[in-house]
Amino acid sequence: MPVLPENWEALELFLACATQWRHVPMGGVTGLDYTALYSVMAMHQVAATEQRERLAQVQRIERGALQAMKDQQRG
């Protein structure tokens, strides 16, 4: 599935945070570490005025990824 141009930067941010998942003691993940996400946004020089929208976009990707992980665990 192609990525729409307006979502490309959010996907890059999400992928840059690939190792920044919060893990629970019993296994699995709960979501991304947003502190790390904000650090990645700073490194990518995302303007402060755009950070809220980028966060929302990354959260939508995150929800999809969490659902895909849950579906994969179910088999």
Secondary structure, 3 states (H helix, E strand, C coil): CCCCHHHHHHHHHHHHCCCCEEECCCCCEEEECHHHHHHHHHHCCCCHHHHHHHHHHHHHHHHHHHHHHHHHHHC
